[in-house]
Amino acid sequence: MLPEYGRPVQELLTELAELKAGDLPVRGGKVTAYVYDTGRPEIHDAAHRAYAEMLEVNMLDPTAFPSMVALEKQVVGAVADLLGGDATTPGIFTSGGTESIMLAVKAARDHWRATTAAGGTAAGNSAPGDAGEGAREGAERAPQLVLPVTAHPAFHKAAHYLGVEVVPVPVDPVTFRVSVPAVEAAIGDRTILVVVSAPSYPQGVIDPVAEVAALASSRGVPCHVDACVGGWLLPWLREAGAEIPPFDLRVPGVTSISCDLHKFGYAPKGASVLLFADAALRRRAYFASAAWPGYTIINATVQSSRSAGPLGGAWATLQSLGRDGYLELGRTTLEATRRLVEGVSAIPGLRVLGRPESSLVAIAADPDAPGGAIDMFVLADEARGRGWFLQPQLSYAGIPANLHVTVTGVTLHGVEEMLKVIAESAEAARLAGPAAVPDGLPELIASVDLEALDDATFTELAASVGIALDGGGSQGMAVVNAVLDALPAATREAVLVRFLSAMYS
Ligand SMILES: Cc1ncc(COP(=O)(O)O)c(C=O)c1O
């Protein structure tokens, strides 16, 4: 409720601090996903101050605020310089990986519509920027996006928003890299874009970018490299001594690449860059409208009015760390990753999936361990009880359930403690046994029409696995994860939507 009279700032800040007390900590390295800490508070402080300085500048109209154009050129230029482009490389500063990906897919879709016979037919009478007349006319003519099953869900979201059909391609069960022959088989005359990840988030491995990009190019199809998590990481790891294959704009056939600065750029959230190999493709990401009697709209991004705060924060982070700062973070990140992989491999009952080429590590149970496989979701709860957050990843497409760790610049100083906690938690999970899923619950959930459930019934269902949606606090998440893991993806999605809506009701 809005207070009748304005409240003093100190009171507001105290309330915010109280609210945040229940959050996961954003600094210190004990949260191994979501947050990126340099371990250097002065860098984050510089970013906060620049963020606040630019906060009220509206990126809606570049002619009104030339400061943001200058900053955006510097930030996009820095990313282009690192990723095989130069000062002329066209790019867009966006709010994050999802928005960069959304724009890459929109550019590819509109390029396909404008330049191919199949696209022209499917597009029908739709206006540029329309969300997919072709898709609505019939799935058999919908534009298609070819992507590895390990690609980030932002592509599924983009496809969903833009009237595009996803064609998933399997990955090798040992290396977790996309199968090139399967990509070849998936490309058709409705393919608007082929996607590869450098690296993929789930196992931290780099898809065969050069082979897939060459293949796409030979079929006249654009190729996007999702380097959202790796774009500002892999070059520093390479300089620090890691073997990193070519993955950026230098690779023939790569037509666009996304690189998030709010991940390994260590910038505050709201910062990503999308680069294109040519300016004509960037223009297809833009949206203009003069179809109303108000101000003219020319947007490079999904958002129209948007704060230049994240741009200021990203610029300040890049400038205050500089090359030597990022190289040092790359060195410590590489050292910590090697130590983590080695340490986990030595813990009985655990193994690392694939051979991570970046600093993203997936830890799974050894299915052949004496006494049975450890329940990784129970392990995650045990680690949480010891103050460490390891991110659960559900089984999918034949890839087993596992726990994700994003190693960052701050991890090294705590890596031995992390390994100790993982080993203790693994032992505790072994003793506890698998999560106690109520008999028949996954089957029950899979059989009910989740859309038709009323909130009270859904709340009861959640309570049966230990989740209190009324704010009464939740037990561990192992049972919830185990139930989700036992469901097909479409049912998982339906449950998650119900869950979110119940949380906010
Ligand atoms: C490879 C990859 N792509 C895309 C994204 C989406 O980024 P965002 O959460 O900034 O939208 C992520 C996020 O982790 C990612 O790892």
Ligand as a Chemical Component Dictionary entry (heavy atoms), coordinates in Angstrom:
data_LIG
# 
_chem_comp.id                   LIG 
_chem_comp.type                 NON-POLYMER 
_chem_comp.pdbx_formal_charge   0 
_chem_comp.three_letter_code    LIG 
# 
loop_
_chem_comp_atom.comp_id 
_chem_comp_atom.atom_id 
_chem_comp_atom.alt_atom_id 
_chem_comp_atom.type_symbol 
_chem_comp_atom.charge 
_chem_comp_atom.model_Cartn_x 
_chem_comp_atom.model_Cartn_y 
_chem_comp_atom.model_Cartn_z 
_chem_comp_atom.pdbx_ordinal 
LIG C1 C1 C 0 24.679 -19.529 -22.769 1  
LIG C2 C2 C 0 23.631 -18.596 -22.261 2  
LIG N1 N1 N 0 22.817 -17.970 -23.121 3  
LIG C3 C3 C 0 21.859 -17.124 -22.722 4  
LIG C4 C4 C 0 21.655 -16.858 -21.387 5  
LIG C5 C5 C 0 20.541 -15.934 -20.962 6  
LIG O1 O1 O 0 21.042 -14.776 -20.357 7  
LIG P1 P1 P 0 20.148 -13.804 -19.469 8  
LIG O2 O2 O 0 19.831 -14.540 -18.211 9  
LIG O3 O3 O 0 21.069 -12.643 -19.268 10 
LIG O4 O4 O 0 18.941 -13.422 -20.235 11 
LIG C6 C6 C 0 22.477 -17.487 -20.437 12 
LIG C7 C7 C 0 22.274 -17.279 -19.015 13 
LIG O5 O5 O 0 22.889 -17.902 -18.174 14 
LIG C8 C8 C 0 23.488 -18.378 -20.888 15 
LIG O6 O6 O 0 24.299 -19.016 -20.037 16 
# 
loop_
_chem_comp_bond.comp_id 
_chem_comp_bond.atom_id_1 
_chem_comp_bond.atom_id_2 
_chem_comp_bond.value_order 
_chem_comp_bond.pdbx_ordinal 
LIG C1 C2 SING 1  
LIG C2 N1 SING 2  
LIG C2 C8 DOUB 3  
LIG N1 C3 DOUB 4  
LIG C3 C4 SING 5  
LIG C4 C5 SING 6  
LIG C4 C6 DOUB 7  
LIG C5 O1 SING 8  
LIG O1 P1 SING 9  
LIG P1 O2 DOUB 10 
LIG P1 O3 SING 11 
LIG P1 O4 SING 12 
LIG C6 C7 SING 13 
LIG C6 C8 SING 14 
LIG C7 O5 DOUB 15 
LIG C8 O6 SING 16 
# 
